[in-house]
Amino acid sequence: MSAGQRNVIAVVGAESTGKTSLVQELVRLLVCKGLDVAMVPEVLREFCDDHDRTPHVHEQLAIARAQTARIEHAAKQHAWVVADTTALMTAVYSDYIFQDPSLYEEATRDHAGVALTLLTSLDVSWTPDGFIRDGAHVREPVDALIRQALMANGLSFQVVAGTGVARVNHALSAVEHLITAAQRSPTQAVPGRSTWRWFCDNCDDGECEQHWLTRLR
């Protein structure tokens, strides 16, 4: 992803953590505020719908690159973009399912171009979705791999917690802060390194997340 494209908000997370619903609601709310915002859907889901199966290991790279290409295209056409995952998620699942970590280098490099990464917390119930989802047991290890990949590459992220409206408001606060900061000083935005944090300098900190979970409950 181009380092100059600093208008992308990426939502990542384990399966059944409300990523798509959150992206759709964020886009709706931002459009209602008069912003030029586009949603980039998840290429993996489209692949599964089109082929009536999950991808094989040799198909993962093309899916990851297609996700990045769509995000880059949307970022050139709109003021803001909210992406339902990035190539990072394809890399994570390649690692977890196929024990193939080869996609991380390109995926993390592409992901570094986003302005804000929102990681959906595991504090919502797992729900089935046909063959697309593997089961509640995969959420913790996948969540761990996402955090590991982000932190190992120095990519900041905000954990989105809570349920229903609280979850949306949690994410919206981070997005609004990013947009406001960009409007005040657009030249200071740094890809992958948001200028705003919740309560500490490391939102991967478990105590920080527990603090938010307690407040949101």
BELMOJO-V537822 format. One line per field, one symbol per residue. ss: DSSP state (@ for helix, = for strand, . for the rest). phi: phi as a letter, one per 20 degrees, with the letter a starting at -180 (. if undefined). A space follows every 10 residues. Layout:
BEGIN
ss=???
phi=???
END
This chain:
BEGIN
ss=.......=== ==......@@ @@@@@@@@@@ @@....==== ..@@@@@@@@ @.....@@@@ @@@@@@@@@@ @@@@@@@..= ====..@@@@ @@@@@@@@.. @@@@@@@@@@ @....===== .........@ @@.....@@@ @@@@@@@@@@ @@.....=== ...@@@@@@@ @@@@@@@@@@ @@@@.@@@.= ..=....... .....@@@@@ @@@@@@.
phi=.ffeeddddd dcrffldnff fffffffgff ffeneeccdd fffgffffff dlaefegfef ffffffffff ffffffecfc cddemcggff ffffffedld efefgfffff ffefebdddf feecffcfbm ffdepffeff ffgfffffff ffdmefbded cnclfffffg ffffffffff ffffbfeefd gmcfeccfcb ecfeffffff fffffff
END
